[in-house]
Amino acid sequence: MKKYIIISLLTVGSFSCSDSFLEEKMVSTITQDYFNTEQGLEQLVIGTYNVHRMKFGWTDGIMNFEAGTDITAVQGGLTRSNYSPNVWHSTGGVATDVNSFMGQYSKQLLGLYPTINNCNRVVETISEGKGLGKFAKDPEYAAQRMGEAMFNRAMCYYQLVAMLGDVYCTTKSSNEMPANFAFERTPSEEIYKLMISDARYAYEHLPEEVSTSEFGRATRYAAAHFLAKLYLQRAQGAEYGSSEYGRGSDGKIDNSNSKSYLGMLFKGNVSTDLDSCIFFSTQVIN
C-alpha cells in the first residue's frame, strides 16, 4: 500500500509541475453576445430599472422632481424654489442637474439615455427572437420582460419630454460611439405615440401583481396608471399645435414665439384621449 501511495504522489506531482498546468488561459469573456443568454438578458432587463433609481438616489434627480414645489426645502434656498433667473437658465445649476440626470452621473451609466439604450437592446433581442434559454422557450415570459423594458423606456422619454419638450428619440440600441453628436429633436407628438404604444404593450403583457421576491417590477396596473397620465396630458395641450403657439407644420417648436411655452405642451390631438384616460384610471381605481 505504501508503494502505491508513493507512486501516486509522484505521478500527481509530475503533472502539477508541468507547463500546461502553469499556463494561463482566458476561460470566459463577456461580449455583446452575453446579453442574448438567459442570464445576461435578464440582468439587462433589471438594469432598465435605473430610470427609477435616478429619481431619488442623487441630488440632480431630486432637483428635477421636487425643485419649485411647496413640499420640499430645496438645497440652495429660494433661488431654486422661486425660479430665480440666477439658476433657471441654460447654463445655471438647474440646467446642470438636468444634463447629468438625462446623460450620466459621475461616470456611471445611470442616466436616461444610457437606460434607453439598454431598453432598446432588450426590445430588439426579444422581438428578433435572439433571446436564449427561457426567453426562447416561454413566449409569455419573454413578452412580460419586453413589457418591462418598454414600460421603463416610456418612463425615460416621459421625463425627458416633461423637462425639455422635444428631444432626440431613438428605438435603436448602439454599443459604439456615434459618427457625430448632431442629434435631431423629435417632436413631442411622435414621442407620445411611442410612449403610449410602449405602455399599451406593457399593459397587455405585464402581470397584475408580482411575487414578494420580485417586488418592484412593473405591473399591469402601473402601466394603466401611466397610460391614464399620458392620455390626460396629451389632451391638456391638444389645442396648442399651431403656429400661433410656436408649433410649425413639421411639428417643431419655434422658441422665438412668445407663446411657445404653450406650444411645447402640444403632444398630439386625439379625440378619444379623455375616454382612454377614464378607462385606464378606472382600471387602477377598481
Secondary structure, DSSP 8 states (H G I E B T S, - for coil): -HHHHHHHHHHHHHHHTSHHHH---------GGGGGSHHHHHHHHHHTTHHHHHHHHSHHHHHHHHTT-SS---TTTHHHHTT-TTTSSTTSHHHHHHHHHHS-BTTBS-SHHHHHHHHHHHHHHHHTT---THHHH-HHHHHHHHHHHHHHHHHHHHHHHHHHSSB-------SS--S------B-HHHHHHHHHHHHHHHHHHS-S---GGGTTS--HHHHHHHHHHHHHHHHHTGGG-SGGGTB-TTS-B-TTSTTHHHHTT-----TTHHHHHHHHHHHHH-
